[in-house]
Each structure stands twice: as C-alpha cells, then as structure tokens.
Amino acid sequence: MSDEMKPCPLCKSPYGYLIGTELYACPECAHEWNLQDLIEKEEVLVVKDSNGNVLQNGDTVVVIPLLEKYS
C-alpha cells in the first residue's frame, strides 16, 4: 500500500490509497479512480509555485508578504 493517501472524490473519505501505478481505491465505498483523469478535468486542486512547478506534500516554500496596503 502507498504511503500517500488521496481523498475519495465520491464519498470524500480521506483513506483512498494507490493500487497499481495510476489507480486509487476507496476502502469505504469501493470507488476506484485515476488521479490524472481528475486533474485533467480540473476536479482536483493543483498548487503551483511562481515558476509553474507543481507543489507536492512536504515541499518547502517561502512566502513573501506584500507590503503595500490596498484601500
């Protein structure tokens, strides 16, 4: 079983796990899905840095606050 778990898009269970190389499965509702298909349909939040690189869990980022105040 993979160490990385993804929430099930059907029942929202946080316990979706990787089976095979691209397929995820939910142990609570038995739904199976391909994460890449969800990304292509824009049903999954994809976070990118300022250079367009996709951020993964565990990545370190530096946040630079904006000093200007908007009125």
CHARMM-style PDB file with segment names, atoms N, HN, CA, C and O in Angstrom:
ATOM      1  N   MET     1       0.848  -1.183   0.000  1.00  0.00      PROA
ATOM      2  CA  MET     1       0.000   0.000   0.000  1.00  0.00      PROA
ATOM      3  C   MET     1       0.885   1.236   0.000  1.00  0.00      PROA
ATOM      4  O   MET     1       1.949   1.252   0.620  1.00  0.00      PROA
ATOM      5  N   SER     2       0.443   2.253  -0.691  1.00  0.00      PROA
ATOM      6  HN  SER     2      -0.421   2.240  -1.194  1.00  0.00      PROA
ATOM      7  CA  SER     2       1.180   3.511  -0.792  1.00  0.00      PROA
ATOM      8  C   SER     2       1.100   4.295   0.508  1.00  0.00      PROA
ATOM      9  O   SER     2       0.119   4.206   1.245  1.00  0.00      PROA
ATOM     10  N   ASP     3       2.160   5.071   0.780  1.00  0.00      PROA
ATOM     11  HN  ASP     3       2.957   5.144   0.181  1.00  0.00      PROA
ATOM     12  CA  ASP     3       2.149   5.948   1.954  1.00  0.00      PROA
ATOM     13  C   ASP     3       1.301   7.181   1.700  1.00  0.00      PROA
ATOM     14  O   ASP     3       0.867   7.843   2.643  1.00  0.00      PROA
ATOM     15  N   GLU     4       1.061   7.496   0.426  1.00  0.00      PROA
ATOM     16  HN  GLU     4       1.414   6.959  -0.340  1.00  0.00      PROA
ATOM     17  CA  GLU     4       0.299   8.688   0.082  1.00  0.00      PROA
ATOM     18  C   GLU     4      -1.175   8.336  -0.094  1.00  0.00      PROA
ATOM     19  O   GLU     4      -1.524   7.473  -0.900  1.00  0.00      PROA
ATOM     20  N   MET     5      -2.023   9.000   0.655  1.00  0.00      PROA
ATOM     21  HN  MET     5      -1.739   9.701   1.310  1.00  0.00      PROA
ATOM     22  CA  MET     5      -3.460   8.752   0.574  1.00  0.00      PROA
ATOM     23  C   MET     5      -4.132   9.961  -0.062  1.00  0.00      PROA
ATOM     24  O   MET     5      -3.732  11.101   0.174  1.00  0.00      PROA
ATOM     25  N   LYS     6      -5.149   9.704  -0.863  1.00  0.00      PROA
ATOM     26  HN  LYS     6      -5.474   8.778  -1.054  1.00  0.00      PROA
ATOM     27  CA  LYS     6      -5.904  10.762  -1.529  1.00  0.00      PROA
ATOM     28  C   LYS     6      -7.366  10.627  -1.131  1.00  0.00      PROA
ATOM     29  O   LYS     6      -7.862   9.506  -1.009  1.00  0.00      PROA
ATOM     30  N   PRO     7      -8.072  11.738  -0.923  1.00  0.00      PROA
ATOM     31  CA  PRO     7      -9.496  11.651  -0.593  1.00  0.00      PROA
ATOM     32  C   PRO     7     -10.307  11.123  -1.770  1.00  0.00      PROA
ATOM     33  O   PRO     7     -10.032  11.438  -2.928  1.00  0.00      PROA
ATOM     34  N   CYS     8     -11.290  10.329  -1.456  1.00  0.00      PROA
ATOM     35  HN  CYS     8     -11.514  10.073  -0.516  1.00  0.00      PROA
ATOM     36  CA  CYS     8     -12.169   9.763  -2.476  1.00  0.00      PROA
ATOM     37  C   CYS     8     -13.041  10.873  -3.065  1.00  0.00      PROA
ATOM     38  O   CYS     8     -13.672  11.615  -2.312  1.00  0.00      PROA
ATOM     39  N   PRO     9     -13.091  11.003  -4.395  1.00  0.00      PROA
ATOM     40  CA  PRO     9     -13.926  12.043  -4.994  1.00  0.00      PROA
ATOM     41  C   PRO     9     -15.421  11.743  -4.890  1.00  0.00      PROA
ATOM     42  O   PRO     9     -16.246  12.632  -5.099  1.00  0.00      PROA
ATOM     43  N   LEU    10     -15.774  10.498  -4.569  1.00  0.00      PROA
ATOM     44  HN  LEU    10     -15.104   9.775  -4.399  1.00  0.00      PROA
ATOM     45  CA  LEU    10     -17.181  10.122  -4.492  1.00  0.00      PROA
ATOM     46  C   LEU    10     -17.744  10.323  -3.086  1.00  0.00      PROA
ATOM     47  O   LEU    10     -18.738  11.027  -2.907  1.00  0.00      PROA
ATOM     48  N   CYS    11     -17.105   9.700  -2.085  1.00  0.00      PROA
ATOM     49  HN  CYS    11     -16.298   9.128  -2.231  1.00  0.00      PROA
ATOM     50  CA  CYS    11     -17.649   9.762  -0.719  1.00  0.00      PROA
ATOM     51  C   CYS    11     -16.859  10.694   0.200  1.00  0.00      PROA
ATOM     52  O   CYS    11     -17.239  10.899   1.353  1.00  0.00      PROA
ATOM     53  N   LYS    12     -15.757  11.260  -0.311  1.00  0.00      PROA
ATOM     54  HN  LYS    12     -15.448  11.093  -1.247  1.00  0.00      PROA
ATOM     55  CA  LYS    12     -14.896  12.201   0.431  1.00  0.00      PROA
ATOM     56  C   LYS    12     -14.127  11.552   1.578  1.00  0.00      PROA
ATOM     57  O   LYS    12     -13.586  12.264   2.425  1.00  0.00      PROA
ATOM     58  N   SER    13     -14.064  10.234   1.629  1.00  0.00      PROA
ATOM     59  HN  SER    13     -14.504   9.657   0.941  1.00  0.00      PROA
ATOM     60  CA  SER    13     -13.271   9.543   2.639  1.00  0.00      PROA
ATOM     61  C   SER    13     -11.802   9.900   2.451  1.00  0.00      PROA
ATOM     62  O   SER    13     -11.333   9.940   1.314  1.00  0.00      PROA
ATOM     63  N   PRO    14     -11.062  10.161   3.519  1.00  0.00      PROA
ATOM     64  CA  PRO    14      -9.652  10.531   3.380  1.00  0.00      PROA
ATOM     65  C   PRO    14      -8.719   9.336   3.188  1.00  0.00      PROA
ATOM     66  O   PRO    14      -7.501   9.511   3.165  1.00  0.00      PROA
ATOM     67  N   TYR    15      -9.261   8.132   3.050  1.00  0.00      PROA
ATOM     68  HN  TYR    15     -10.250   7.989   3.069  1.00  0.00      PROA
ATOM     69  CA  TYR    15      -8.436   6.922   3.064  1.00  0.00      PROA
ATOM     70  C   TYR    15      -8.192   6.295   1.698  1.00  0.00      PROA
ATOM     71  O   TYR    15      -7.865   5.110   1.630  1.00  0.00      PROA
ATOM     72  N   GLY    16      -8.337   7.042   0.612  1.00  0.00      PROA
ATOM     73  HN  GLY    16      -8.602   8.004   0.667  1.00  0.00      PROA
ATOM     74  CA  GLY    16      -8.061   6.493  -0.720  1.00  0.00      PROA
ATOM     75  C   GLY    16      -6.587   6.141  -0.841  1.00  0.00      PROA
ATOM     76  O   GLY    16      -5.723   6.930  -0.459  1.00  0.00      PROA
ATOM     77  N   TYR    17      -6.300   4.964  -1.368  1.00  0.00      PROA
ATOM     78  HN  TYR    17      -7.002   4.323  -1.678  1.00  0.00      PROA
ATOM     79  CA  TYR    17      -4.919   4.514  -1.467  1.00  0.00      PROA
ATOM     80  C   TYR    17      -4.607   4.055  -2.885  1.00  0.00      PROA
ATOM     81  O   TYR    17      -5.506   3.706  -3.651  1.00  0.00      PROA
ATOM     82  N   LEU    18      -3.324   4.059  -3.223  1.00  0.00      PROA
ATOM     83  HN  LEU    18      -2.594   4.342  -2.601  1.00  0.00      PROA
ATOM     84  CA  LEU    18      -2.847   3.724  -4.553  1.00  0.00      PROA
ATOM     85  C   LEU    18      -2.830   2.215  -4.746  1.00  0.00      PROA
ATOM     86  O   LEU    18      -2.290   1.475  -3.925  1.00  0.00      PROA
ATOM     87  N   ILE    19      -3.438   1.768  -5.858  1.00  0.00      PROA
ATOM     88  HN  ILE    19      -3.878   2.369  -6.526  1.00  0.00      PROA
ATOM     89  CA  ILE    19      -3.341   0.361  -6.258  1.00  0.00      PROA
ATOM     90  C   ILE    19      -2.779   0.353  -7.668  1.00  0.00      PROA
ATOM     91  O   ILE    19      -3.304   1.046  -8.539  1.00  0.00      PROA
ATOM     92  N   GLY    20      -1.757  -0.391  -7.907  1.00  0.00      PROA
ATOM     93  HN  GLY    20      -1.330  -0.954  -7.200  1.00  0.00      PROA
ATOM     94  CA  GLY    20      -1.109  -0.356  -9.216  1.00  0.00      PROA
ATOM     95  C   GLY    20      -0.244   0.884  -9.344  1.00  0.00      PROA
ATOM     96  O   GLY    20       0.354   1.337  -8.367  1.00  0.00      PROA
ATOM     97  N   THR    21      -0.180   1.430 -10.546  1.00  0.00      PROA
ATOM     98  HN  THR    21      -0.666   1.063 -11.339  1.00  0.00      PROA
ATOM     99  CA  THR    21       0.680   2.595 -10.762  1.00  0.00      PROA
ATOM    100  C   THR    21      -0.087   3.902 -10.895  1.00  0.00      PROA
ATOM    101  O   THR    21       0.468   4.968 -10.627  1.00  0.00      PROA
ATOM    102  N   GLU    22      -1.359   3.843 -11.308  1.00  0.00      PROA
ATOM    103  HN  GLU    22      -1.810   2.978 -11.526  1.00  0.00      PROA
ATOM    104  CA  GLU    22      -2.122   5.073 -11.530  1.00  0.00      PROA
ATOM    105  C   GLU    22      -3.512   5.058 -10.922  1.00  0.00      PROA
ATOM    106  O   GLU    22      -4.200   6.079 -10.958  1.00  0.00      PROA
ATOM    107  N   LEU    23      -3.940   3.960 -10.377  1.00  0.00      PROA
ATOM    108  HN  LEU    23      -3.382   3.131 -10.349  1.00  0.00      PROA
ATOM    109  CA  LEU    23      -5.317   3.805  -9.932  1.00  0.00      PROA
ATOM    110  C   LEU    23      -5.406   3.892  -8.404  1.00  0.00      PROA
ATOM    111  O   LEU    23      -4.629   3.262  -7.687  1.00  0.00      PROA
ATOM    112  N   TYR    24      -6.366   4.684  -7.925  1.00  0.00      PROA
ATOM    113  HN  TYR    24      -6.998   5.196  -8.508  1.00  0.00      PROA
ATOM    114  CA  TYR    24      -6.627   4.791  -6.494  1.00  0.00      PROA
ATOM    115  C   TYR    24      -7.927   4.076  -6.168  1.00  0.00      PROA
ATOM    116  O   TYR    24      -8.805   3.949  -7.021  1.00  0.00      PROA
ATOM    117  N   ALA    25      -8.049   3.608  -4.929  1.00  0.00      PROA
ATOM    118  HN  ALA    25      -7.336   3.711  -4.235  1.00  0.00      PROA
ATOM    119  CA  ALA    25      -9.262   2.917  -4.490  1.00  0.00      PROA
ATOM    120  C   ALA    25      -9.661   3.425  -3.108  1.00  0.00      PROA
ATOM    121  O   ALA    25      -8.812   3.794  -2.296  1.00  0.00      PROA
ATOM    122  N   CYS    26     -10.966   3.435  -2.859  1.00  0.00      PROA
ATOM    123  HN  CYS    26     -11.655   3.135  -3.518  1.00  0.00      PROA
ATOM    124  CA  CYS    26     -11.501   3.853  -1.570  1.00  0.00      PROA
ATOM    125  C   CYS    26     -11.942   2.604  -0.796  1.00  0.00      PROA
ATOM    126  O   CYS    26     -12.739   1.819  -1.310  1.00  0.00      PROA
ATOM    127  N   PRO    27     -11.447   2.410   0.411  1.00  0.00      PROA
ATOM    128  CA  PRO    27     -11.845   1.235   1.178  1.00  0.00      PROA
ATOM    129  C   PRO    27     -13.248   1.348   1.770  1.00  0.00      PROA
ATOM    130  O   PRO    27     -13.808   0.348   2.218  1.00  0.00      PROA
ATOM    131  N   GLU    28     -13.823   2.552   1.778  1.00  0.00      PROA
ATOM    132  HN  GLU    28     -13.368   3.365   1.414  1.00  0.00      PROA
ATOM    133  CA  GLU    28     -15.139   2.736   2.389  1.00  0.00      PROA
ATOM    134  C   GLU    28     -16.288   2.559   1.400  1.00  0.00      PROA
ATOM    135  O   GLU    28     -17.319   1.987   1.753  1.00  0.00      PROA
ATOM    136  N   CYS    29     -16.125   3.041   0.164  1.00  0.00      PROA
ATOM    137  HN  CYS    29     -15.288   3.505  -0.123  1.00  0.00      PROA
ATOM    138  CA  CYS    29     -17.225   2.932  -0.801  1.00  0.00      PROA
ATOM    139  C   CYS    29     -16.862   2.075  -2.014  1.00  0.00      PROA
ATOM    140  O   CYS    29     -17.701   1.869  -2.892  1.00  0.00      PROA
ATOM    141  N   ALA    30     -15.629   1.573  -2.078  1.00  0.00      PROA
ATOM    142  HN  ALA    30     -14.948   1.740  -1.365  1.00  0.00      PROA
ATOM    143  CA  ALA    30     -15.121   0.717  -3.155  1.00  0.00      PROA
ATOM    144  C   ALA    30     -14.998   1.438  -4.497  1.00  0.00      PROA
ATOM    145  O   ALA    30     -14.856   0.786  -5.532  1.00  0.00      PROA
ATOM    146  N   HSD    31     -15.050   2.770  -4.498  1.00  0.00      PROA
ATOM    147  HN  HSD    31     -15.165   3.299  -3.657  1.00  0.00      PROA
ATOM    148  CA  HSD    31     -14.865   3.546  -5.724  1.00  0.00      PROA
ATOM    149  C   HSD    31     -13.404   3.490  -6.141  1.00  0.00      PROA
ATOM    150  O   HSD    31     -12.518   3.546  -5.288  1.00  0.00      PROA
ATOM    151  N   GLU    32     -13.136   3.381  -7.443  1.00  0.00      PROA
ATOM    152  HN  GLU    32     -13.856   3.336  -8.136  1.00  0.00      PROA
ATOM    153  CA  GLU    32     -11.786   3.421  -7.979  1.00  0.00      PROA
ATOM    154  C   GLU    32     -11.683   4.575  -8.959  1.00  0.00      PROA
ATOM    155  O   GLU    32     -12.615   4.826  -9.722  1.00  0.00      PROA
ATOM    156  N   TRP    33     -10.556   5.283  -8.947  1.00  0.00      PROA
ATOM    157  HN  TRP    33      -9.799   5.080  -8.327  1.00  0.00      PROA
ATOM    158  CA  TRP    33     -10.396   6.426  -9.839  1.00  0.00      PROA
ATOM    159  C   TRP    33      -8.935   6.603 -10.209  1.00  0.00      PROA
ATOM    160  O   TRP    33      -8.025   6.164  -9.506  1.00  0.00      PROA
ATOM    161  N   ASN    34      -8.747   7.272 -11.354  1.00  0.00      PROA
ATOM    162  HN  ASN    34      -9.486   7.629 -11.925  1.00  0.00      PROA
ATOM    163  CA  ASN    34      -7.431   7.611 -11.845  1.00  0.00      PROA
ATOM    164  C   ASN    34      -7.205   9.082 -11.519  1.00  0.00      PROA
ATOM    165  O   ASN    34      -7.949   9.939 -11.997  1.00  0.00      PROA
ATOM    166  N   LEU    35      -6.209   9.383 -10.728  1.00  0.00      PROA
ATOM    167  HN  LEU    35      -5.605   8.687 -10.340  1.00  0.00      PROA
ATOM    168  CA  LEU    35      -5.956  10.756 -10.295  1.00  0.00      PROA
ATOM    169  C   LEU    35      -5.665  11.678 -11.473  1.00  0.00      PROA
ATOM    170  O   LEU    35      -6.078  12.838 -11.466  1.00  0.00      PROA
ATOM    171  N   GLN    36      -4.963  11.178 -12.482  1.00  0.00      PROA
ATOM    172  HN  GLN    36      -4.628  10.236 -12.488  1.00  0.00      PROA
ATOM    173  CA  GLN    36      -4.645  12.011 -13.649  1.00  0.00      PROA
ATOM    174  C   GLN    36      -5.911  12.450 -14.381  1.00  0.00      PROA
ATOM    175  O   GLN    36      -5.975  13.572 -14.883  1.00  0.00      PROA
ATOM    176  N   ASP    37      -6.922  11.577 -14.447  1.00  0.00      PROA
ATOM    177  HN  ASP    37      -6.870  10.665 -14.039  1.00  0.00      PROA
ATOM    178  CA  ASP    37      -8.193  11.954 -15.077  1.00  0.00      PROA
ATOM    179  C   ASP    37      -8.859  13.098 -14.328  1.00  0.00      PROA
ATOM    180  O   ASP    37      -9.427  13.997 -14.948  1.00  0.00      PROA
ATOM    181  N   LEU    38      -8.794  13.074 -12.994  1.00  0.00      PROA
ATOM    182  HN  LEU    38      -8.332  12.343 -12.491  1.00  0.00      PROA
ATOM    183  CA  LEU    38      -9.394  14.139 -12.194  1.00  0.00      PROA
ATOM    184  C   LEU    38      -8.650  15.452 -12.386  1.00  0.00      PROA
ATOM    185  O   LEU    38      -9.261  16.520 -12.425  1.00  0.00      PROA
ATOM    186  N   ILE    39      -7.327  15.367 -12.506  1.00  0.00      PROA
ATOM    187  HN  ILE    39      -6.831  14.499 -12.474  1.00  0.00      PROA
ATOM    188  CA  ILE    39      -6.524  16.578 -12.715  1.00  0.00      PROA
ATOM    189  C   ILE    39      -6.866  17.195 -14.070  1.00  0.00      PROA
ATOM    190  O   ILE    39      -7.012  18.412 -14.179  1.00  0.00      PROA
ATOM    191  N   GLU    40      -6.995  16.359 -15.103  1.00  0.00      PROA
ATOM    192  HN  GLU    40      -6.876  15.370 -15.014  1.00  0.00      PROA
ATOM    193  CA  GLU    40      -7.333  16.862 -16.434  1.00  0.00      PROA
ATOM    194  C   GLU    40      -8.718  17.495 -16.461  1.00  0.00      PROA
ATOM    195  O   GLU    40      -8.947  18.441 -17.215  1.00  0.00      PROA
ATOM    196  N   LYS    41      -9.646  16.988 -15.651  1.00  0.00      PROA
ATOM    197  HN  LYS    41      -9.460  16.219 -15.039  1.00  0.00      PROA
ATOM    198  CA  LYS    41     -10.997  17.547 -15.585  1.00  0.00      PROA
ATOM    199  C   LYS    41     -11.065  18.720 -14.617  1.00  0.00      PROA
ATOM    200  O   LYS    41     -12.127  19.317 -14.438  1.00  0.00      PROA
ATOM    201  N   GLU    42      -9.928  19.056 -13.985  1.00  0.00      PROA
ATOM    202  HN  GLU    42      -9.065  18.571 -14.130  1.00  0.00      PROA
ATOM    203  CA  GLU    42      -9.816  20.138 -13.010  1.00  0.00      PROA
ATOM    204  C   GLU    42     -10.724  19.916 -11.800  1.00  0.00      PROA
ATOM    205  O   GLU    42     -11.282  20.869 -11.257  1.00  0.00      PROA
ATOM    206  N   GLU    43     -10.870  18.664 -11.381  1.00  0.00      PROA
ATOM    207  HN  GLU    43     -10.417  17.890 -11.821  1.00  0.00      PROA
ATOM    208  CA  GLU    43     -11.648  18.345 -10.191  1.00  0.00      PROA
ATOM    209  C   GLU    43     -10.757  18.200  -8.962  1.00  0.00      PROA
ATOM    210  O   GLU    43     -11.245  17.922  -7.867  1.00  0.00      PROA
ATOM    211  N   VAL    44      -9.464  18.385  -9.140  1.00  0.00      PROA
ATOM    212  HN  VAL    44      -9.067  18.610 -10.030  1.00  0.00      PROA
ATOM    213  CA  VAL    44      -8.501  18.267  -8.056  1.00  0.00      PROA
ATOM    214  C   VAL    44      -7.722  19.575  -7.993  1.00  0.00      PROA
ATOM    215  O   VAL    44      -7.337  20.123  -9.026  1.00  0.00      PROA
ATOM    216  N   LEU    45      -7.492  20.070  -6.791  1.00  0.00      PROA
ATOM    217  HN  LEU    45      -7.805  19.625  -5.952  1.00  0.00      PROA
ATOM    218  CA  LEU    45      -6.714  21.288  -6.615  1.00  0.00      PROA
ATOM    219  C   LEU    45      -5.242  20.990  -6.896  1.00  0.00      PROA
ATOM    220  O   LEU    45      -4.643  20.130  -6.250  1.00  0.00      PROA
ATOM    221  N   VAL    46      -4.667  21.699  -7.856  1.00  0.00      PROA
ATOM    222  HN  VAL    46      -5.153  22.398  -8.381  1.00  0.00      PROA
ATOM    223  CA  VAL    46      -3.258  21.564  -8.189  1.00  0.00      PROA
ATOM    224  C   VAL    46      -2.599  22.886  -7.817  1.00  0.00      PROA
ATOM    225  O   VAL    46      -2.954  23.933  -8.357  1.00  0.00      PROA
ATOM    226  N   VAL    47      -1.642  22.839  -6.896  1.00  0.00      PROA
ATOM    227  HN  VAL    47      -1.354  21.988  -6.457  1.00  0.00      PROA
ATOM    228  CA  VAL    47      -0.971  24.046  -6.421  1.00  0.00      PROA
ATOM    229  C   VAL    47       0.388  24.134  -7.096  1.00  0.00      PROA
ATOM    230  O   VAL    47       1.172  23.185  -7.075  1.00  0.00      PROA
ATOM    231  N   LYS    48       0.656  25.297  -7.700  1.00  0.00      PROA
ATOM    232  HN  LYS    48       0.019  26.068  -7.718  1.00  0.00      PROA
ATOM    233  CA  LYS    48       1.919  25.514  -8.400  1.00  0.00      PROA
ATOM    234  C   LYS    48       2.653  26.693  -7.788  1.00  0.00      PROA
ATOM    235  O   LYS    48       2.041  27.592  -7.211  1.00  0.00      PROA
ATOM    236  N   ASP    49       3.983  26.677  -7.922  1.00  0.00      PROA
ATOM    237  HN  ASP    49       4.480  25.946  -8.390  1.00  0.00      PROA
ATOM    238  CA  ASP    49       4.765  27.817  -7.444  1.00  0.00      PROA
ATOM    239  C   ASP    49       4.808  28.885  -8.530  1.00  0.00      PROA
ATOM    240  O   ASP    49       4.169  28.742  -9.572  1.00  0.00      PROA
ATOM    241  N   SER    50       5.563  29.958  -8.286  1.00  0.00      PROA
ATOM    242  HN  SER    50       6.082  30.074  -7.440  1.00  0.00      PROA
ATOM    243  CA  SER    50       5.596  31.076  -9.232  1.00  0.00      PROA
ATOM    244  C   SER    50       6.246  30.712 -10.562  1.00  0.00      PROA
ATOM    245  O   SER    50       6.090  31.440 -11.543  1.00  0.00      PROA
ATOM    246  N   ASN    51       6.971  29.601 -10.610  1.00  0.00      PROA
ATOM    247  HN  ASN    51       7.098  29.010  -9.813  1.00  0.00      PROA
ATOM    248  CA  ASN    51       7.595  29.142 -11.852  1.00  0.00      PROA
ATOM    249  C   ASN    51       6.761  28.101 -12.581  1.00  0.00      PROA
ATOM    250  O   ASN    51       7.159  27.620 -13.641  1.00  0.00      PROA
ATOM    251  N   GLY    52       5.602  27.747 -12.021  1.00  0.00      PROA
ATOM    252  HN  GLY    52       5.278  28.138 -11.159  1.00  0.00      PROA
ATOM    253  CA  GLY    52       4.732  26.766 -12.663  1.00  0.00      PROA
ATOM    254  C   GLY    52       4.982  25.331 -12.264  1.00  0.00      PROA
ATOM    255  O   GLY    52       4.365  24.423 -12.821  1.00  0.00      PROA
ATOM    256  N   ASN    53       5.878  25.100 -11.305  1.00  0.00      PROA
ATOM    257  HN  ASN    53       6.380  25.837 -10.853  1.00  0.00      PROA
ATOM    258  CA  ASN    53       6.145  23.744 -10.833  1.00  0.00      PROA
ATOM    259  C   ASN    53       5.034  23.304  -9.882  1.00  0.00      PROA
ATOM    260  O   ASN    53       4.607  24.073  -9.022  1.00  0.00      PROA
ATOM    261  N   VAL    54       4.569  22.069 -10.039  1.00  0.00      PROA
ATOM    262  HN  VAL    54       4.915  21.444 -10.738  1.00  0.00      PROA
ATOM    263  CA  VAL    54       3.518  21.551  -9.164  1.00  0.00      PROA
ATOM    264  C   VAL    54       4.114  21.250  -7.797  1.00  0.00      PROA
ATOM    265  O   VAL    54       5.126  20.557  -7.695  1.00  0.00      PROA
ATOM    266  N   LEU    55       3.484  21.772  -6.741  1.00  0.00      PROA
ATOM    267  HN  LEU    55       2.661  22.335  -6.823  1.00  0.00      PROA
ATOM    268  CA  LEU    55       3.950  21.533  -5.379  1.00  0.00      PROA
ATOM    269  C   LEU    55       3.354  20.235  -4.848  1.00  0.00      PROA
ATOM    270  O   LEU    55       2.193  19.918  -5.107  1.00  0.00      PROA
ATOM    271  N   GLN    56       4.166  19.488  -4.101  1.00  0.00      PROA
ATOM    272  HN  GLN    56       5.109  19.746  -3.890  1.00  0.00      PROA
ATOM    273  CA  GLN    56       3.762  18.219  -3.509  1.00  0.00      PROA
ATOM    274  C   GLN    56       3.790  18.365  -1.991  1.00  0.00      PROA
ATOM    275  O   GLN    56       4.368  19.315  -1.463  1.00  0.00      PROA
ATOM    276  N   ASN    57       3.168  17.429  -1.299  1.00  0.00      PROA
ATOM    277  HN  ASN    57       2.698  16.657  -1.728  1.00  0.00      PROA
ATOM    278  CA  ASN    57       3.244  17.412   0.163  1.00  0.00      PROA
ATOM    279  C   ASN    57       4.700  17.332   0.582  1.00  0.00      PROA
ATOM    280  O   ASN    57       5.462  16.527   0.047  1.00  0.00      PROA
ATOM    281  N   GLY    58       5.085  18.161   1.535  1.00  0.00      PROA
ATOM    282  HN  GLY    58       4.465  18.815   1.970  1.00  0.00      PROA
ATOM    283  CA  GLY    58       6.452  18.149   2.041  1.00  0.00      PROA
ATOM    284  C   GLY    58       7.360  19.175   1.398  1.00  0.00      PROA
ATOM    285  O   GLY    58       8.462  19.411   1.893  1.00  0.00      PROA
ATOM    286  N   ASP    59       6.929  19.796   0.300  1.00  0.00      PROA
ATOM    287  HN  ASP    59       6.034  19.605  -0.103  1.00  0.00      PROA
ATOM    288  CA  ASP    59       7.742  20.837  -0.326  1.00  0.00      PROA
ATOM    289  C   ASP    59       7.852  22.035   0.608  1.00  0.00      PROA
ATOM    290  O   ASP    59       6.918  22.346   1.348  1.00  0.00      PROA
ATOM    291  N   THR    60       8.985  22.694   0.567  1.00  0.00      PROA
ATOM    292  HN  THR    60       9.743  22.441  -0.034  1.00  0.00      PROA
ATOM    293  CA  THR    60       9.206  23.890   1.369  1.00  0.00      PROA
ATOM    294  C   THR    60       9.037  25.114   0.482  1.00  0.00      PROA
ATOM    295  O   THR    60       9.573  25.170  -0.625  1.00  0.00      PROA
ATOM    296  N   VAL    61       8.292  26.091   0.975  1.00  0.00      PROA
ATOM    297  HN  VAL    61       7.857  26.046   1.874  1.00  0.00      PROA
ATOM    298  CA  VAL    61       8.089  27.326   0.228  1.00  0.00      PROA
ATOM    299  C   VAL    61       8.379  28.513   1.132  1.00  0.00      PROA
ATOM    300  O   VAL    61       8.334  28.406   2.358  1.00  0.00      PROA
ATOM    301  N   VAL    62       8.677  29.640   0.508  1.00  0.00      PROA
ATOM    302  HN  VAL    62       8.714  29.727  -0.487  1.00  0.00      PROA
ATOM    303  CA  VAL    62       8.884  30.885   1.235  1.00  0.00      PROA
ATOM    304  C   VAL    62       7.797  31.845   0.781  1.00  0.00      PROA
ATOM    305  O   VAL    62       7.632  32.086  -0.415  1.00  0.00      PROA
ATOM    306  N   VAL    63       7.063  32.389   1.731  1.00  0.00      PROA
ATOM    307  HN  VAL    63       7.198  32.194   2.702  1.00  0.00      PROA
ATOM    308  CA  VAL    63       6.008  33.338   1.428  1.00  0.00      PROA
ATOM    309  C   VAL    63       6.527  34.746   1.719  1.00  0.00      PROA
ATOM    310  O   VAL    63       6.956  35.048   2.833  1.00  0.00      PROA
ATOM    311  N   ILE    64       6.481  35.588   0.707  1.00  0.00      PROA
ATOM    312  HN  ILE    64       6.133  35.342  -0.197  1.00  0.00      PROA
ATOM    313  CA  ILE    64       6.933  36.965   0.870  1.00  0.00      PROA
ATOM    314  C   ILE    64       5.696  37.846   0.952  1.00  0.00      PROA
ATOM    315  O   ILE    64       4.947  37.950  -0.020  1.00  0.00      PROA
ATOM    316  N   PRO    65       5.465  38.493   2.119  1.00  0.00      PROA
ATOM    317  CA  PRO    65       4.246  39.287   2.275  1.00  0.00      PROA
ATOM    318  C   PRO    65       4.291  40.555   1.429  1.00  0.00      PROA
ATOM    319  O   PRO    65       5.351  41.141   1.209  1.00  0.00      PROA
ATOM    320  N   LEU    66       3.146  40.948   0.977  1.00  0.00      PROA
ATOM    321  HN  LEU    66       2.285  40.472   1.156  1.00  0.00      PROA
ATOM    322  CA  LEU    66       3.006  42.175   0.211  1.00  0.00      PROA
ATOM    323  C   LEU    66       2.958  43.334   1.198  1.00  0.00      PROA
ATOM    324  O   LEU    66       2.138  43.335   2.117  1.00  0.00      PROA
ATOM    325  N   LEU    67       3.827  44.316   1.015  1.00  0.00      PROA
ATOM    326  HN  LEU    67       4.493  44.316   0.269  1.00  0.00      PROA
ATOM    327  CA  LEU    67       3.926  45.418   1.963  1.00  0.00      PROA
ATOM    328  C   LEU    67       2.987  46.569   1.639  1.00  0.00      PROA
ATOM    329  O   LEU    67       2.710  47.398   2.505  1.00  0.00      PROA
ATOM    330  N   GLU    68       2.494  46.635   0.409  1.00  0.00      PROA
ATOM    331  HN  GLU    68       2.719  45.962  -0.295  1.00  0.00      PROA
ATOM    332  CA  GLU    68       1.552  47.686   0.042  1.00  0.00      PROA
ATOM    333  C   GLU    68       0.184  47.372   0.627  1.00  0.00      PROA
ATOM    334  O   GLU    68      -0.230  46.214   0.678  1.00  0.00      PROA
ATOM    335  N   LYS    69      -0.505  48.400   1.061  1.00  0.00      PROA
ATOM    336  HN  LYS    69      -0.169  49.341   1.019  1.00  0.00      PROA
ATOM    337  CA  LYS    69      -1.870  48.209   1.553  1.00  0.00      PROA
ATOM    338  C   LYS    69      -2.833  48.698   0.483  1.00  0.00      PROA
ATOM    339  O   LYS    69      -2.635  49.744  -0.135  1.00  0.00      PROA
ATOM    340  N   TYR    70      -3.877  47.912   0.286  1.00  0.00      PROA
ATOM    341  HN  TYR    70      -4.038  47.062   0.788  1.00  0.00      PROA
ATOM    342  CA  TYR    70      -4.901  48.296  -0.668  1.00  0.00      PROA
ATOM    343  C   TYR    70      -5.993  49.062   0.069  1.00  0.00      PROA
ATOM    344  O   TYR    70      -6.337  48.728   1.202  1.00  0.00      PROA
ATOM    345  N   SER    71      -6.533  50.089  -0.577  1.00  0.00      PROA
ATOM    346  HN  SER    71      -6.253  50.360  -1.498  1.00  0.00      PROA
ATOM    347  CA  SER    71      -7.598  50.849   0.068  1.00  0.00      PROA
ATOM    348  C   SER    71      -8.939  50.514  -0.498  1.00  0.00      PROA
ATOM    349  OT1 SER    71      -9.948  51.069  -0.063  1.00  0.00      PROA
TER     350      SER     71
END
